[in-house]
């Protein structure tokens, strides 16, 4: 392959929140000093919350996709390729189409879903954490008019902690609109002690919202397997719970190419909490793939990318390192009825994590749409 050897080569694996924000930041501040190659196996990006729009039929898959071919940032080249090997010690990467050597390697390949980790889930369950899954579940819900829907968080950590509860709130709304809510029971199980473990106050708001909607919930309960024939969810505690339609939040894991690279420790990539650097020189890991005591969500990946961009600039220019990554960000949460709340969290910026929930409002729904529009313009426009 041919590239500019005068500039430092930054190779970014993964074009999610972290990869897109880092590429944009480097283009803005270091276009004269670095050339950026951005790799992703997919041809397009979509926001995580857009899967709820697809699930509910508010938008189509075509509506929510943003094509990587539309990226127009100085010094950034996107290539649609699947990463096959990562050699972090030598910063070498091979793909299904090419091979690369990097001066700076950034691993931002995200977390993948391990449906097979929960026996019976692939055969008899539904999920909405992927666009294909959201489309499949949308079709099933159109035919569902009575019975028990069970929503189970199958492992921890998982992407976007509010999303399972958003799903429950929005399903409640949908069944109310269809006039069949009294014929549908919605149950939730989750392995955590509370919906949002950062603060008791925020968790209580989620619990209150579940109660108000008549949604049953069982904390510290994990579905270990599905008996598809009998339509029973077998819990790790030994109890069996009947269901008519099962919706699961799949077990998450690092991509196999990351697991086999030697980067992952205890399941996730160990990084310096201050600057997201790994134990390998000039190799960073950020976003959902990183083993940090923060929520796995796009806004935290985006914030981490800002720190990494500043750290790369400081190292190349011999300047002072940036302030430590604080793990701070705001997550929007749909409560139904056109109302959106916002959780403001900071995991690493103080002696202990903090979070607060801004009460749901229609104004925050408008703010959420603006957030999507500004990110799209920032990442894909020149």
VOPAGU-2260 file (C-alpha; in pm, 1 decimal, decimal comma):
REM VOPAGU-2260
SITE   aa  ch    i         X         Y         Z
SITE  UNK   A    0       0,0       0,0       0,0
SITE  UNK   A    1     113,0     360,2     -59,6
SITE  UNK   A    2      88,8     635,9     198,4
SITE  UNK   A    3     262,3     959,3     297,6
SITE  UNK   A    4     568,1     859,4     502,2
SITE  UNK   A    5     642,0    1219,8     601,2
SITE  UNK   A    6     335,5    1230,2     820,2
SITE  UNK   A    7     278,2     998,8    1113,7
SITE  UNK   A    8      29,6     725,7    1030,9
SITE  UNK   A    9    -261,7     687,0    1271,8
SITE  UNK   A   10    -457,9     368,7    1211,3
SITE  UNK   A   11    -803,8     357,9    1370,5
SITE  UNK   A   12    -980,6      23,1    1390,2
SITE  UNK   A   13   -1355,5      77,6    1413,1
SITE  UNK   A   14   -1572,4     367,5    1297,1
SITE  UNK   A   15   -1822,1     397,4    1577,8
SITE  UNK   A   16   -1856,8     695,6    1811,6
SITE  UNK   A   17   -1493,5     666,7    1921,2
SITE  UNK   A   18   -1338,9     616,1    1579,3
SITE  UNK   A   19   -1542,7     886,0    1407,8
SITE  UNK   A   20   -1479,6    1145,2    1677,3
SITE  UNK   A   21   -1106,8    1069,0    1690,4
SITE  UNK   A   22   -1074,1    1089,8    1311,5
SITE  UNK   A   23   -1258,6    1424,2    1310,4
SITE  UNK   A   24   -1045,3    1562,2    1594,0
SITE  UNK   A   25    -719,7    1459,8    1426,9
SITE  UNK   A   26    -837,5    1611,7    1098,7
SITE  UNK   A   27    -924,5    1936,5    1274,1
SITE  UNK   A   28    -601,6    1974,1    1471,9
SITE  UNK   A   29    -329,3    1757,4    1315,9
SITE  UNK   A   30    -403,0    1731,3     943,8
SITE  UNK   A   31     -54,4    1863,9     866,3
SITE  UNK   A   32     114,0    1612,0    1096,2
SITE  UNK   A   33     -76,9    1286,3    1060,0
SITE  UNK   A   34    -249,0    1078,4     797,1
SITE  UNK   A   35    -544,9     880,7     928,1
SITE  UNK   A   36    -671,7     548,7     801,5
SITE  UNK   A   37   -1014,0     455,7     939,8
SITE  UNK   A   38   -1118,8      91,7     901,8
SITE  UNK   A   39   -1458,9     -66,1     958,6
SITE  UNK   A   40   -1619,6    -385,0     830,4
SITE  UNK   A   41   -1949,5    -203,0     776,9
SITE  UNK   A   42   -2034,9      54,1     511,4
SITE  UNK   A   43   -2236,7     282,1     738,8
SITE  UNK   A   44   -2288,6     414,6    1090,0
SITE  UNK   A   45   -2605,3     452,3    1295,9
SITE  UNK   A   46   -2675,3     589,0    1641,7
SITE  UNK   A   47   -2763,2     331,1    1903,1
SITE  UNK   A   48   -3090,0     498,7    1993,0
SITE  UNK   A   49   -3201,7     483,9    1628,9
SITE  UNK   A   50   -3265,7     110,8    1671,0
SITE  UNK   A   51   -3564,2     200,7    1889,3
SITE  UNK   A   52   -3697,9     413,0    1602,5
SITE  UNK   A   53   -3668,2     113,8    1369,5
SITE  UNK   A   54   -3823,6    -119,4    1626,6
SITE  UNK   A   55   -4128,8     104,7    1661,3
SITE  UNK   A   56   -4161,3     178,3    1290,2
SITE  UNK   A   57   -4089,2     549,0    1334,0
SITE  UNK   A   58   -3801,4     530,5    1088,0
SITE  UNK   A   59   -3673,7     273,2     840,9
SITE  UNK   A   60   -3328,7     118,2     835,7
SITE  UNK   A   61   -3249,1     333,2     532,3
SITE  UNK   A   62   -3345,4     647,9     726,0
SITE  UNK   A   63   -3096,2     591,7    1008,8
SITE  UNK   A   64   -2787,4     482,4     816,3
SITE  UNK   A   65   -2502,4     726,7     749,4
SITE  UNK   A   66   -2266,4     605,6     479,5
SITE  UNK   A   67   -1897,0     606,6     556,3
SITE  UNK   A   68   -1837,3     686,4     190,6
SITE  UNK   A   69   -1974,8    1032,6     269,7
SITE  UNK   A   70   -1691,0    1111,0     511,5
SITE  UNK   A   71   -1506,6    1416,4     386,0
SITE  UNK   A   72   -1241,6    1508,1     641,3
SITE  UNK   A   73    -896,7    1632,5     546,2
SITE  UNK   A   74    -630,1    1368,3     595,7
SITE  UNK   A   75    -879,6    1088,7     671,1
SITE  UNK   A   76    -921,7     787,5     443,9
SITE  UNK   A   77   -1200,6     538,4     514,1
SITE  UNK   A   78   -1168,4     178,4     403,0
SITE  UNK   A   79   -1436,3     -87,5     439,3
SITE  UNK   A   80   -1235,4    -388,0     552,9
SITE  UNK   A   81   -1259,7    -657,1     820,2
SITE  UNK   A   82    -968,3    -675,4    1061,1
SITE  UNK   A   83    -824,7   -1028,4    1073,6
SITE  UNK   A   84    -516,7    -991,9    1296,7
SITE  UNK   A   85    -377,8    -729,8    1534,2
SITE  UNK   A   86     -12,3    -728,1    1642,9
SITE  UNK   A   87     -10,5    -456,6    1910,1
SITE  UNK   A   88     358,2    -494,3    1993,4
SITE  UNK   A   89     461,8    -399,6    1639,4
SITE  UNK   A   90     145,2    -201,3    1555,7
SITE  UNK   A   91      72,9    -420,1    1254,8
SITE  UNK   A   92    -275,7    -503,6    1133,3
SITE  UNK   A   93    -402,5    -729,9     859,5
SITE  UNK   A   94    -747,3    -721,0     705,5
SITE  UNK   A   95    -935,9    -923,4     448,4
SITE  UNK   A   96    -797,5    -687,7     183,8
SITE  UNK   A   97    -466,0    -537,1     296,4
SITE  UNK   A   98    -201,7    -502,0     566,9
SITE  UNK   A   99     -96,5    -194,1     762,8
SITE  UNK   A  100     181,4     -63,0     983,5
SITE  UNK   A  101     100,1     228,9    1210,3
SITE  UNK   A  102     294,2     485,6    1406,6
SITE  UNK   A  103      -8,7     510,4    1633,7
SITE  UNK   A  104    -266,3     230,8    1655,4
SITE  UNK   A  105    -612,1     290,4    1798,8
SITE  UNK   A  106    -841,3      -3,1    1872,3
SITE  UNK   A  107   -1206,0     104,0    1879,9
SITE  UNK   A  108   -1379,9    -209,6    1753,8
SITE  UNK   A  109   -1655,8    -199,4    2012,8
SITE  UNK   A  110   -1832,5    -488,6    2180,5
SITE  UNK   A  111   -1998,4    -775,1    1997,8
SITE  UNK   A  112   -2304,8    -977,8    2094,8
SITE  UNK   A  113   -2265,6   -1338,8    2201,5
SITE  UNK   A  114   -2615,4   -1478,0    2151,5
SITE  UNK   A  115   -2490,4   -1834,3    2193,6
SITE  UNK   A  116   -2374,6   -1756,3    2548,1
SITE  UNK   A  117   -2737,1   -1799,8    2660,1
SITE  UNK   A  118   -2860,0   -2142,3    2541,0
SITE  UNK   A  119   -3187,9   -2120,3    2353,2
SITE  UNK   A  120   -3165,6   -1746,3    2291,6
SITE  UNK   A  121   -3063,6   -1768,4    1925,9
SITE  UNK   A  122   -3344,6   -2014,0    1853,2
SITE  UNK   A  123   -3624,8   -1868,6    2059,8
SITE  UNK   A  124   -3549,2   -1510,3    2156,2
SITE  UNK   A  125   -3550,0   -1160,9    2010,0
SITE  UNK   A  126   -3319,4    -859,6    2054,1
SITE  UNK   A  127   -3318,9    -497,0    1943,4
SITE  UNK   A  128   -2952,3    -414,0    1995,7
SITE  UNK   A  129   -2888,8    -462,0    1623,2
SITE  UNK   A  130   -3080,4    -313,5    1330,7
SITE  UNK   A  131   -3159,6    -658,7    1195,0
SITE  UNK   A  132   -3283,0    -763,0    1538,2
SITE  UNK   A  133   -3497,8    -451,7    1571,3
SITE  UNK   A  134   -3659,0    -521,8    1233,9
SITE  UNK   A  135   -3727,4    -884,7    1327,1
SITE  UNK   A  136   -3876,2    -790,0    1662,6
SITE  UNK   A  137   -4092,2    -521,5    1500,9
SITE  UNK   A  138   -4255,2    -787,7    1284,8
SITE  UNK   A  139   -4314,5   -1016,4    1583,3
SITE  UNK   A  140   -4469,3    -737,5    1789,9
SITE  UNK   A  141   -4712,8    -658,9    1510,5
SITE  UNK   A  142   -4864,3   -1005,3    1558,8
SITE  UNK   A  143   -4855,2   -1000,5    1940,1
SITE  UNK   A  144   -5183,5    -905,3    2107,2
SITE  UNK   A  145   -5184,7   -1085,9    2443,2
SITE  UNK   A  146   -4958,5   -1276,4    2679,4
SITE  UNK   A  147   -4634,8   -1219,1    2868,9
SITE  UNK   A  148   -4336,8   -1034,0    2727,1
SITE  UNK   A  149   -4018,4   -1092,9    2921,0
SITE  UNK   A  150   -3722,5    -859,0    2881,3
SITE  UNK   A  151   -3400,7   -1003,6    3020,5
SITE  UNK   A  152   -3058,1    -844,4    3052,9
SITE  UNK   A  153   -2841,7   -1151,5    2994,6
SITE  UNK   A  154   -2504,3   -1022,1    3109,8
SITE  UNK   A  155   -2311,5    -725,4    3241,7
SITE  UNK   A  156   -2158,8    -493,1    3130,0
SITE  UNK   A  157   -2369,0    -406,3    2825,4
SITE  UNK   A  158   -2410,4    -109,7    2592,8
SITE  UNK   A  159   -2629,4     183,3    2691,2
SITE  UNK   A  160   -2754,1      88,8    3039,7
SITE  UNK   A  161   -3087,5     274,4    3000,8
SITE  UNK   A  162   -3179,5      95,5    2675,1
SITE  UNK   A  163   -3349,4    -211,1    2830,3
SITE  UNK   A  164   -3572,4      18,7    3033,8
SITE  UNK   A  165   -3639,0     242,5    2733,8
SITE  UNK   A  166   -3756,0     -66,0    2549,6
SITE  UNK   A  167   -3995,8    -155,6    2828,7
SITE  UNK   A  168   -4134,9     198,9    2851,9
SITE  UNK   A  169   -4188,7     222,0    2477,0
SITE  UNK   A  170   -4350,1    -121,0    2451,5
SITE  UNK   A  171   -4588,6     -15,1    2727,6
SITE  UNK   A  172   -4677,6     293,5    2521,8
SITE  UNK   A  173   -4724,9      92,3    2205,4
SITE  UNK   A  174   -4965,1    -151,0    2370,1
SITE  UNK   A  175   -5158,3     135,8    2529,6
SITE  UNK   A  176   -5195,0     294,5    2185,4
SITE  UNK   A  177   -5319,0     -35,3    2043,6
SITE  UNK   A  178   -5569,6     -68,1    2328,7
SITE  UNK   A  179   -5434,0    -404,5    2443,7
SITE  UNK   A  180   -5215,2    -308,3    2741,0
SITE  UNK   A  181   -5448,1    -489,8    2984,9
SITE  UNK   A  182   -5392,5    -809,8    2786,0
SITE  UNK   A  183   -5013,9    -787,0    2794,3
SITE  UNK   A  184   -4788,4    -845,2    3094,1
SITE  UNK   A  185   -4437,7    -697,0    3073,4
SITE  UNK   A  186   -4170,6    -842,4    3300,5
SITE  UNK   A  187   -3803,4    -751,5    3335,0
SITE  UNK   A  188   -3504,1    -926,3    3485,7
SITE  UNK   A  189   -3159,5    -778,3    3518,9
SITE  UNK   A  190   -2844,3    -909,6    3690,3
SITE  UNK   A  191   -2760,8    -579,0    3860,0
SITE  UNK   A  192   -2888,0    -476,7    4200,7
SITE  UNK   A  193   -3039,4    -157,6    4056,1
SITE  UNK   A  194   -3123,8     -17,2    3710,2
SITE  UNK   A  195   -2847,3     243,6    3729,3
SITE  UNK   A  196   -2580,8     147,8    3977,7
SITE  UNK   A  197   -2409,6     488,4    3990,5
SITE  UNK   A  198   -2654,6     654,8    4229,3
SITE  UNK   A  199   -2954,1     542,2    4429,9
SITE  UNK   A  200   -3156,8     849,5    4333,0
SITE  UNK   A  201   -3135,9     783,7    3957,3
SITE  UNK   A  202   -3219,2     416,2    4005,6
SITE  UNK   A  203   -3525,1     506,8    4211,0
SITE  UNK   A  204   -3652,4     724,1    3924,1
SITE  UNK   A  205   -3628,9     427,7    3687,8
SITE  UNK   A  206   -3796,1     198,3    3939,3
SITE  UNK   A  207   -4075,7     450,8    3988,1
SITE  UNK   A  208   -4126,0     472,9    3610,8
SITE  UNK   A  209   -4151,4      93,1    3589,8
SITE  UNK   A  210   -4403,5      87,0    3874,2
SITE  UNK   A  211   -4615,6     361,2    3719,5
SITE  UNK   A  212   -4644,6     158,0    3399,8
SITE  UNK   A  213   -4724,5    -168,4    3572,1
SITE  UNK   A  214   -4402,8    -331,9    3454,0
SITE  UNK   A  215   -4282,8    -609,2    3683,7
SITE  UNK   A  216   -3909,8    -619,9    3747,3
SITE  UNK   A  217   -3672,6    -853,6    3926,5
SITE  UNK   A  218   -3323,4    -720,9    4005,1
SITE  UNK   A  219   -3029,9    -956,1    4065,0
SITE  UNK   A  220   -3189,6   -1219,5    3845,1
SITE  UNK   A  221   -3015,6   -1349,5    3532,6
SITE  UNK   A  222   -3169,3   -1570,8    3266,7
SITE  UNK   A  223   -2929,7   -1862,4    3222,3
SITE  UNK   A  224   -3111,3   -2041,1    2938,3
SITE  UNK   A  225   -3437,9   -2054,0    2746,5
SITE  UNK   A  226   -3652,0   -2365,1    2724,2
SITE  UNK   A  227   -3787,3   -2276,9    2382,4
SITE  UNK   A  228   -4033,9   -2564,2    2361,1
SITE  UNK   A  229   -4196,0   -2488,5    2696,3
SITE  UNK   A  230   -4142,5   -2112,0    2663,5
SITE  UNK   A  231   -3979,8   -2084,9    3002,4
SITE  UNK   A  232   -3681,8   -1875,9    3104,3
SITE  UNK   A  233   -3459,5   -2064,3    3345,7
SITE  UNK   A  234   -3290,0   -1829,0    3589,8
SITE  UNK   A  235   -2945,7   -1876,4    3739,1
SITE  UNK   A  236   -3122,2   -1907,5    4076,1
SITE  UNK   A  237   -3296,8   -2223,3    3952,6
SITE  UNK   A  238   -3641,3   -2067,1    3912,5
SITE  UNK   A  239   -3832,5   -2098,3    3583,3
SITE  UNK   A  240   -4041,9   -1809,1    3453,8
SITE  UNK   A  241   -4297,9   -1853,1    3172,5
SITE  UNK   A  242   -4312,4   -1615,6    2877,7
SITE  UNK   A  243   -4485,7   -1584,9    2542,9
SITE  UNK   A  244   -4226,2   -1359,3    2380,4
SITE  UNK   A  245   -3870,6   -1323,9    2510,2
SITE  UNK   A  246   -3657,5   -1015,8    2441,9
SITE  UNK   A  247   -3296,3   -1031,4    2555,5
SITE  UNK   A  248   -3008,8    -789,3    2587,3
SITE  UNK   A  249   -2731,8   -1023,7    2467,2
SITE  UNK   A  250   -2410,7   -1103,3    2651,3
SITE  UNK   A  251   -2138,1    -866,4    2529,5
SITE  UNK   A  252   -1774,5    -953,0    2458,9
SITE  UNK   A  253   -1475,7    -810,8    2273,0
SITE  UNK   A  254   -1444,8    -911,4    1906,4
SITE  UNK   A  255   -1251,4   -1235,2    1856,3
SITE  UNK   A  256    -972,3   -1054,0    1671,9
SITE  UNK   A  257    -914,6    -844,1    1986,5
SITE  UNK   A  258    -933,9   -1144,4    2218,8
SITE  UNK   A  259    -670,9   -1330,3    2014,6
SITE  UNK   A  260    -436,2   -1030,2    1994,1
SITE  UNK   A  261    -327,3   -1034,6    2357,9
SITE  UNK   A  262    -488,0    -697,1    2420,6
SITE  UNK   A  263    -781,4    -820,9    2627,7
SITE  UNK   A  264    -731,7    -884,4    2998,9
SITE  UNK   A  265   -1020,5   -1021,9    3203,9
SITE  UNK   A  266   -1247,2    -991,1    2903,2
SITE  UNK   A  267   -1177,6    -629,5    2802,7
SITE  UNK   A  268    -876,1    -422,8    2695,3
SITE  UNK   A  269    -690,2    -280,9    2994,1
SITE  UNK   A  270    -609,2      88,5    2952,5
SITE  UNK   A  271    -464,9     374,8    3151,7
SITE  UNK   A  272    -771,1     553,5    3290,4
SITE  UNK   A  273    -609,0     891,7    3228,9
SITE  UNK   A  274    -535,6     870,8    2854,8
SITE  UNK   A  275    -673,1     534,6    2728,3
SITE  UNK   A  276    -323,1     403,4    2647,2
SITE  UNK   A  277    -268,1      27,7    2656,8
SITE  UNK   A  278      43,9    -147,5    2789,0
SITE  UNK   A  279     180,7    -145,0    2434,5
SITE  UNK   A  280     361,7     175,9    2328,1
SITE  UNK   A  281     159,6     403,2    2097,4
SITE  UNK   A  282    -144,6     176,1    2113,8
SITE  UNK   A  283    -474,0     307,4    2252,1
SITE  UNK   A  284    -807,7     138,9    2311,8
SITE  UNK   A  285   -1129,5     331,6    2360,8
SITE  UNK   A  286   -1501,7     294,1    2340,3
SITE  UNK   A  287   -1687,8     -22,5    2439,1
SITE  UNK   A  288   -1381,9    -243,8    2390,4
SITE  UNK   A  289   -1193,9     -75,2    2676,6
SITE  UNK   A  290   -1203,0    -211,7    3028,7
SITE  UNK   A  291   -1302,5     102,0    3217,5
SITE  UNK   A  292   -1533,2     151,6    3518,1
SITE  UNK   A  293   -1766,7     361,9    3304,0
SITE  UNK   A  294   -2087,5     292,4    3116,0
SITE  UNK   A  295   -2048,6     148,5    2768,3
SITE  UNK   A  296   -2219,7     417,4    2564,1
SITE  UNK   A  297   -2140,7     636,9    2266,8
SITE  UNK   A  298   -2109,8     962,1    2457,8
SITE  UNK   A  299   -1836,1     819,2    2679,3
SITE  UNK   A  300   -1653,5     681,1    2375,1
SITE  UNK   A  301   -1675,0    1024,2    2213,9
SITE  UNK   A  302   -1534,0    1191,5    2526,1
SITE  UNK   A  303   -1250,6     938,8    2537,5
SITE  UNK   A  304   -1167,6    1014,6    2173,3
SITE  UNK   A  305   -1120,2    1381,6    2259,6
SITE  UNK   A  306    -862,5    1289,3    2524,6
SITE  UNK   A  307    -681,4    1048,7    2291,8
SITE  UNK   A  308    -663,2    1312,8    2017,9
SITE  UNK   A  309    -512,5    1558,9    2263,8
SITE  UNK   A  310    -269,7    1296,6    2395,5
SITE  UNK   A  311    -151,1    1210,3    2044,4
SITE  UNK   A  312    -100,8    1578,6    1968,6
SITE  UNK   A  313      99,0    1628,4    2290,0
SITE  UNK   A  314     320,9    1328,9    2223,2
SITE  UNK   A  315     390,5    1424,6    1863,5
SITE  UNK   A  316     453,3    1788,0    1951,0
SITE  UNK   A  317     629,5    1735,1    2281,2
SITE  UNK   A  318     365,8    1927,9    2473,6
SITE  UNK   A  319     195,5    1869,4    2805,9
SITE  UNK   A  320     -49,4    1578,7    2825,2
SITE  UNK   A  321    -419,1    1665,0    2843,3
SITE  UNK   A  322    -620,4    1657,1    3165,6
SITE  UNK   A  323    -715,1    1299,7    3261,5
SITE  UNK   A  324   -1021,0    1139,6    3108,7
SITE  UNK   A  325   -1313,0    1187,7    3346,7
SITE  UNK   A  326   -1559,7     938,9    3202,2
SITE  UNK   A  327   -1824,7    1208,6    3185,3
SITE  UNK   A  328   -2121,4    1225,7    2952,0
SITE  UNK   A  329   -2494,7    1270,6    2904,9
SITE  UNK   A  330   -2727,6     988,7    2798,7
SITE  UNK   A  331   -3075,8    1056,9    2662,9
SITE  UNK   A  332   -3352,1     824,9    2783,4
SITE  UNK   A  333   -3693,7     783,5    2619,2
SITE  UNK   A  334   -3979,6     744,0    2863,5
SITE  UNK   A  335   -4259,5     728,5    2606,8
SITE  UNK   A  336   -4527,8     979,7    2522,3
SITE  UNK   A  337   -4275,6    1193,3    2335,9
SITE  UNK   A  338   -4083,7    1262,2    2659,1
SITE  UNK   A  339   -3707,6    1226,5    2689,9
SITE  UNK   A  340   -3497,2    1243,4    3005,2
SITE  UNK   A  341   -3123,4    1288,4    3036,9
SITE  UNK   A  342   -2875,7    1121,4    3269,3
SITE  UNK   A  343   -2565,7    1326,9    3341,9
SITE  UNK   A  344   -2288,1    1102,5    3474,6
SITE  UNK   A  345   -1924,5    1136,8    3574,2
SITE  UNK   A  346   -1746,0     811,9    3656,6
SITE  UNK   A  347   -1380,8     910,8    3702,1
SITE  UNK   A  348   -1371,0    1284,6    3770,7
SITE  UNK   A  349   -1412,1    1267,4    4148,9
SITE  UNK   A  350   -1368,1    1044,2    4451,8
SITE  UNK   A  351   -1674,9     843,6    4346,3
SITE  UNK   A  352   -1905,7     824,7    4042,1
SITE  UNK   A  353   -2192,0    1070,8    4026,3
SITE  UNK   A  354   -2511,3    1086,3    3820,9
SITE  UNK   A  355   -2836,0    1276,2    3808,1
SITE  UNK   A  356   -3147,8    1244,0    3594,8
SITE  UNK   A  357   -3302,7    1550,5    3436,6
SITE  UNK   A  358   -3676,7    1492,0    3435,5
SITE  UNK   A  359   -3829,6    1384,0    3103,2
SITE  UNK   A  360   -3963,6    1661,4    2881,2
SITE  UNK   A  361   -4051,9    1736,0    2520,5
SITE  UNK   A  362   -3771,7    1994,8    2515,9
SITE  UNK   A  363   -3514,8    1722,3    2574,6
SITE  UNK   A  364   -3667,1    1526,8    2285,7
SITE  UNK   A  365   -3583,1    1822,4    2060,5
SITE  UNK   A  366   -3233,7    1841,2    2210,8
SITE  UNK   A  367   -3178,7    1472,4    2136,4
SITE  UNK   A  368   -3263,5    1524,1    1768,0
SITE  UNK   A  369   -3025,2    1819,2    1753,3
SITE  UNK   A  370   -2749,3    1604,1    1903,5
SITE  UNK   A  371   -2785,5    1353,6    1619,8
SITE  UNK   A  372   -2787,4    1626,4    1354,9
SITE  UNK   A  373   -2474,5    1801,3    1485,2
SITE  UNK   A  374   -2276,2    1477,1    1510,9
SITE  UNK   A  375   -2374,0    1377,0    1158,4
SITE  UNK   A  376   -2260,0    1715,2    1024,9
SITE  UNK   A  377   -1938,2    1702,9    1225,3
SITE  UNK   A  378   -1829,4    1352,3    1126,6
SITE  UNK   A  379   -1945,1    1330,8     768,6
SITE  UNK   A  380   -1932,1    1686,6     631,4
SITE  UNK   A  381   -1614,4    1860,0     525,1
